[in-house]
Amino acid sequence: TNKLIEGAKLELYESKKKTVVQTVLSDNKGRFLFRRGKIKKGNYYIIASRRGYVFPSKKLKGKHSDSDHKNLYFGSVFRISKGRIIRMQIPMDPVETKKKR
């Protein structure tokens, strides 16, 4: 959960229509950027996915920050207004595999 995840797929959805507005991949430092030109004022949510990980994080649910990151995001709807830059960290939990005995 505290690890930055390269190659995570992030989809920005318009909340009312539930349509994908943009899809991006996180870079080698786990960073991502949605291009503002395609995003209009309104309500949105993000869905993150990456093989081997689960979103939203259950380990950090209900927290606003952890030891290394602030503005944790768990899939709730947020508002984008003109000129506003959204900064958030999207925690994902590693999939736990059951060990064979």
C-alpha positions as CSV (number, residue, x, y, z in Angstrom):
1,T,0.0,0.0,0.0
2,N,2.8,2.4,0.8
3,K,4.6,1.5,-2.5
4,L,4.3,3.7,-5.5
5,I,2.8,1.6,-8.4
6,E,4.1,2.0,-11.9
7,G,1.7,1.2,-14.8
8,A,-1.5,1.5,-12.8
9,K,-4.5,2.3,-15.1
10,L,-6.5,5.2,-13.9
11,E,-9.9,6.0,-15.5
12,L,-11.6,9.3,-14.8
13,Y,-15.4,9.0,-15.0
14,E,-18.1,11.7,-15.2
15,S,-20.2,10.7,-12.3
16,K,-23.7,11.4,-13.6
17,K,-23.4,9.6,-17.0
18,K,-20.9,7.1,-15.6
19,T,-18.8,7.5,-18.8
20,V,-15.0,7.4,-19.0
21,V,-13.6,10.9,-19.8
22,Q,-9.9,9.9,-19.8
23,T,-7.7,7.0,-19.2
24,V,-4.0,7.3,-18.2
25,L,-1.2,5.1,-16.8
26,S,0.9,6.0,-13.8
27,D,4.6,6.6,-14.6
28,N,7.6,4.8,-13.1
29,K,7.2,6.9,-9.9
30,G,3.5,6.2,-9.6
31,R,2.5,9.6,-10.8
32,F,-0.4,10.4,-13.2
33,L,-1.9,13.4,-14.9
34,F,-5.3,13.9,-16.5
35,R,-5.2,16.5,-19.3
36,R,-7.5,19.4,-18.4
37,G,-8.5,20.2,-21.9
38,K,-10.9,17.2,-22.0
39,I,-12.3,17.8,-18.5
40,K,-15.2,20.1,-18.0
41,K,-16.5,21.5,-14.8
42,G,-18.5,18.8,-12.9
43,N,-18.5,15.8,-10.7
44,Y,-16.1,12.9,-11.3
45,Y,-14.6,9.8,-9.8
46,I,-11.6,7.6,-10.5
47,I,-11.2,3.9,-10.8
48,A,-7.7,2.5,-10.5
49,S,-6.5,-1.0,-11.6
50,R,-3.3,-2.9,-11.8
51,R,-2.7,-6.6,-12.0
52,G,-1.8,-7.9,-8.5
53,Y,-3.5,-5.0,-6.7
54,V,-6.9,-4.1,-5.4
55,F,-8.7,-0.7,-5.4
56,P,-9.9,0.9,-3.2
57,S,-7.5,0.1,-0.4
58,K,-9.1,-1.6,2.5
59,K,-6.0,-1.3,4.7
60,L,-6.1,2.6,4.6
61,K,-9.8,3.1,4.3
62,G,-11.1,6.0,6.3
63,K,-7.6,7.7,6.6
64,H,-6.8,11.0,4.9
65,S,-3.0,10.4,5.0
66,D,-0.4,7.8,5.9
67,S,3.2,8.1,6.9
68,D,4.3,9.1,3.4
69,H,1.3,10.4,1.5
70,K,-1.5,13.0,1.9
71,N,-4.9,13.4,0.2
72,L,-5.6,9.7,0.0
73,Y,-8.4,8.8,-2.5
74,F,-10.8,5.8,-2.2
75,G,-13.2,6.2,-5.1
76,S,-15.6,8.9,-3.9
77,V,-17.1,11.5,-6.2
78,F,-15.3,14.9,-6.3
79,R,-16.0,18.2,-8.0
80,I,-13.7,19.8,-10.6
81,S,-14.2,23.5,-11.1
82,K,-12.5,25.8,-13.6
83,G,-8.8,26.1,-13.1
84,R,-8.7,23.7,-10.1
85,I,-5.9,21.2,-9.9
86,I,-6.7,17.9,-8.2
87,R,-3.8,16.4,-6.2
88,M,-4.5,13.0,-4.7
89,Q,-2.7,9.8,-3.8
90,I,-4.5,6.6,-4.8
91,P,-3.6,3.7,-2.5
92,M,-4.0,0.1,-3.7
93,D,-3.5,-3.0,-1.7
94,P,-1.5,-5.9,-3.0
95,V,-3.6,-9.0,-3.7
96,E,-3.0,-11.5,-1.0
97,T,-2.3,-15.0,-2.2
98,K,-3.1,-18.0,-0.1
99,K,-0.2,-20.2,0.7
100,K,-0.5,-23.9,0.0
101,R,0.3,-26.2,2.8
